[in-house]
Amino acid sequence: MTESATAQLFMHGCSQAVRLPGKEVKVRKVGRDVLLEPVEEPFDMAAWWAKLDQYKDIPFLPEGRGQPPTPVNDRQYLEDGEDGMANKPDLNSPNDAPVSGQKS
């Protein structure tokens, strides 16, 4: 969600100016627009790691991931079938019989 706020316009000599809250902004052009962004302090990586280190002795997901078991090896299943036999069509079954014109 984009934050929206209003700014105060005023005259500075013969030019119109905008009074923004804060002390400093970055100005950049995006297409035809001029984007004013607040200047923020740079990200403190050392402080971030220090905060993360506070949790190093607390187990992550102590109950486990709750992940389902790993599926069977599909390639092996397709090659051997459930009974260990090669998956070959049963030509005695009408569902597995070759369609006319189809090579068997």
C-alpha positions in Angstrom: 0.0 0.0 0.0 1.3 3.4 -0.9 1.3 6.1 1.7 0.0 9.5 0.6 0.3 12.8 2.3 -0.1 16.5 1.3 2.6 19.1 1.4 2.4 22.9 1.8 3.0 25.1 -1.3 4.4 28.6 -0.9 6.0 31.3 -3.1 9.7 31.8 -3.0 10.3 35.0 -5.0 8.6 34.3 -8.4 8.8 30.5 -8.0 6.4 28.2 -6.4 7.9 25.8 -3.8 6.9 22.9 -1.7 7.5 22.6 2.0 7.9 19.0 3.1 8.2 17.6 6.6 11.6 16.5 7.7 15.0 18.1 7.0 16.2 16.4 3.8 14.9 14.4 0.8 16.4 12.5 -2.1 15.1 13.7 -5.5 15.1 11.5 -8.5 13.3 11.5 -11.8 11.1 8.5 -12.7 9.8 8.8 -16.3 8.1 12.2 -16.4 7.7 12.3 -12.6 9.9 13.7 -9.9 10.1 11.5 -6.9 10.9 13.0 -3.4 12.0 10.4 -0.9 12.9 10.9 2.8 16.6 10.3 3.5 16.9 7.4 5.8 19.8 6.2 7.8 21.7 3.4 6.0 20.8 -0.2 7.0 23.0 -1.3 10.0 24.0 -4.9 9.1 26.0 -5.4 12.3 22.9 -4.5 14.4 20.7 -6.8 12.3 23.1 -9.7 12.9 23.4 -8.9 16.6 19.6 -9.0 16.9 19.5 -12.3 15.0 22.1 -13.7 17.3 19.8 -13.2 20.3 17.7 -16.1 19.0 20.6 -18.6 18.3 19.8 -20.7 21.4 16.0 -20.9 20.7 15.1 -23.9 18.6 13.6 -23.1 15.2 10.4 -25.1 14.5 10.8 -27.3 17.7 7.8 -29.4 16.7 9.3 -30.1 13.3 8.3 -28.9 9.8 5.1 -31.0 9.6 6.2 -31.9 6.1 4.6 -34.9 4.3 6.9 -37.9 3.6 9.0 -37.8 0.6 7.1 -39.3 -2.4 8.1 -42.6 -3.9 10.7 -42.5 -6.7 8.3 -41.9 -9.6 10.8 -42.9 -12.3 11.3 -46.3 -10.5 7.6 -46.7 -10.0 6.9 -46.0 -13.7 9.7 -48.3 -14.9 8.9 -51.3 -12.6 5.3 -50.8 -11.5 4.0 -51.7 -8.1 4.8 -55.4 -8.4 8.3 -54.8 -9.6 7.4 -55.9 -13.1 8.0 -53.7 -16.1 5.0 -51.5 -16.9 3.9 -53.2 -20.1 0.3 -53.0 -21.5 -1.9 -56.0 -20.9 -2.9 -56.8 -24.4 -5.8 -59.0 -23.1 -7.4 -55.9 -21.5 -9.5 -53.7 -23.9 -8.2 -50.6 -22.1 -4.5 -51.5 -22.9 -5.0 -52.9 -26.5 -3.4 -50.8 -29.2 -5.6 -48.5 -31.1 -6.0 -49.4 -34.8 -3.1 -47.8 -36.8 -1.0 -47.4 -33.7 2.2 -49.4 -33.5 2.5 -51.7 -30.5 
